[in-house]
Amino acid sequence: MRVRVVPTASGNKAIQVVSKRYGKLTVHKHIGTFSNPEQKTQLLKEAEKFILKTTGQVNFLDLVSSVRPFEIAITQSQPKFLYELLSCLYDKLGLSNYPDPVIKDLIIARMYQPASKLELIEVLTDSFSKDYILKTVYRHLKQGMKKGVKECFQQSLIEFAKTDLGDSLRLVFYDVTTLYFESQVKTELKDFGFSKDHRATDTQVVIGLVVAKDGFPIYFDIFSGKTFEGHTFLPVIQSIKKLLGTEELIVIADAAMISKDNVEALSDTQVQFVVGTRLGNLPESLIDSISQKLNQVDGKIITEKYRNQRLICSYSQKRANKDRSDREKQLQKAKMAISTPSKITQRYRFVKTAGRKPTLNSELVSKAEKLEGIKGYLTNTDLKEEVVIDRYHDLWRIENSFRITKTDLEARPIFHRLEETIKAHLIIVFAGLAISKYLEIKTGLSIKKILKIASKVLTHKVTNTKTGEIAYVETTIENPELKEKVELLRSLGH
């Protein structure tokens, strides 16, 4: 905020408190008009008092002009701009529909500096002057689980996606990931299974996530670590369809979700889908037909009938080159393994070990050659072939959400033991992911970059050691490019 002097129709001048962002001027308060220097001085003092009361801003030069440098001490510097930004966005997304300031502060602290609950308490105290004890934190988390904080968050994010992001949510994306524990102790929820983090010796949980078309998260669910990812598909889709309250829903999912039972169940519930297809599992006759029709023509697309659905296949020369390179490497490894069978310690794609002596699986090699460069998509929609392929390729958005979850929010390893606190931890991460994705959507910057920029704007507590007078001064950003980004973030927080 700053003071502005403007002429009036009467010939006098007026004092106003204003601010300007992206060329838009906002008048916060009209202080009054003056016609002589004495009145002007009085109105300027009133304007400065208004700014101080509203924002805590002071004129740093005024503060230090009447004292000696050694009488000024900066006794505290905190990222209050970052806190206010995340706090405002928390409210904007509707997460405050569950009114718990402790949970809100835990989410903000995790976004700012991911750590254990005990360390997050230190972050809240040191960085944001929020004092909590560990017992209080866990009490609020347990209360939140009992009162349905997860359901409240999900419903709020769905409404926000519809109203503020303008998404009808007729089309959503689904995928799963795994989060591991630094523990080998099994429970009903923590268990061993196929780890996407290649941590086979650690227990884990399976997380199913649903996002909107721009990657904004609207729903998640937690499954036992031993759950096959295809078995998570139907429960999640049925839950999200009920939450959305819509009869028209298209789900985009990875090939791992496809099975005869899943396809039939989705058709029975009138849910439309686009899923990737593992072409190697198709009947030999259908593989031959697809390969012959595509005939290695770059960019060519065909449609076949499979399981009463449309099977759309496309050929890419670039993909074929990669598939061929991978096949040749695997074939070379297979031949080396067959030549020295005593050294075989793992499975090889093109090696058959049914008999006493390992042999080359010629049928599988031939099938791999036929499928080089071909990608398949199974759908029960009436979308055009090109649209089906484009929408499936948008699955990278959910992969981006998983990256934020695992790296920026450090969701794993999980150290909690009890099922209740494990779920509470994941709810905090989910809410942090929603705020992070909204910021990325609106700025085009990564959340890591956004937090780095926001952290540069500190609020300094300046103390006159002689009089005890205290003032708060915000860091002045001089770099034009950085200043523009700070102002963009500031505008999102209002």
Stockholm file with secondary structure:
# STOCKHOLM 1.0

chainA/1-494         MRVRVVPTASGNKAIQVVSKRYGKLTVHKHIGTFSNPEQKTQLLKEAEKFILKTTGQVNFLDLVSSVRPFEIAITQSQPKFLYELLSCLYDKLGLSNYPDPVIKDLIIARMYQPASKLELIEVLTDSFSKDYILKTVYRHLKQGMKKGVKECFQQSLIEFAKTDLGDSLRLVFYDVTTLYFESQVKTELKDFGFSKDHRATDTQVVIGLVVAKDGFPIYFDIFSGKTFEGHTFLPVIQSIKKLLGTEELIVIADAAMISKDNVEALSDTQVQFVVGTRLGNLPESLIDSISQKLNQVDGKIITEKYRNQRLICSYSQKRANKDRSDREKQLQKAKMAISTPSKITQRYRFVKTAGRKPTLNSELVSKAEKLEGIKGYLTNTDLKEEVVIDRYHDLWRIENSFRITKTDLEARPIFHRLEETIKAHLIIVFAGLAISKYLEIKTGLSIKKILKIASKVLTHKVTNTKTGEIAYVETTIENPELKEKVELLRSLGH
#=GR chainA/1-494 SS CEEEEEECTTSCEEEEEEEEETTEEEEEEEEEEESSHHHHHHHHHHHHHHHHHHHCCCCHHHHHHTSCGGGEEEEEEECHHHHHHHHHHHHHTTGGGSCCHHHHHHHHHHHHSCCCHHHHHHHHHHHHCCCCCHHHHHHHHHHHHHTTHHHHHHHHHHHHHHHTSCCCCSEEEEEEEEEEBSCCCCCSSSBCCCCTTSCTTSCEEEEEEEECTTSCEEEEEEEETTCCGGGGHHHHHHHHHHHHTCSCCEEEECGGGCCHHHHHHHHHTTCEEEEEECGGGSCHHHHHHHHHHHTTCTTCEEEEEETTEEEEEEECHHHHHHHHHHHHHHHHHHHHHHHSGGGCCSCCTTEECSSSSCEECHHHHHHHHHTTTEEEEEECSCCCHHHHHHHHHTTHHHHHHHHIIIIISCCCSBCCCSHHHHHHHHHHHHHHHHHHHHHHHHHSSCHHHHHHHHHTCCEEEEEETTTCCEEEEECCCCCHHHHHHHHHHHHHTC
#=GC SS_cons         CEEEEEECTTSCEEEEEEEEETTEEEEEEEEEEESSHHHHHHHHHHHHHHHHHHHCCCCHHHHHHTSCGGGEEEEEEECHHHHHHHHHHHHHTTGGGSCCHHHHHHHHHHHHSCCCHHHHHHHHHHHHCCCCCHHHHHHHHHHHHHTTHHHHHHHHHHHHHHHTSCCCCSEEEEEEEEEEBSCCCCCSSSBCCCCTTSCTTSCEEEEEEEECTTSCEEEEEEEETTCCGGGGHHHHHHHHHHHHTCSCCEEEECGGGCCHHHHHHHHHTTCEEEEEECGGGSCHHHHHHHHHHHTTCTTCEEEEEETTEEEEEEECHHHHHHHHHHHHHHHHHHHHHHHSGGGCCSCCTTEECSSSSCEECHHHHHHHHHTTTEEEEEECSCCCHHHHHHHHHTTHHHHHHHHIIIIISCCCSBCCCSHHHHHHHHHHHHHHHHHHHHHHHHHSSCHHHHHHHHHTCCEEEEEETTTCCEEEEECCCCCHHHHHHHHHHHHHTC
//
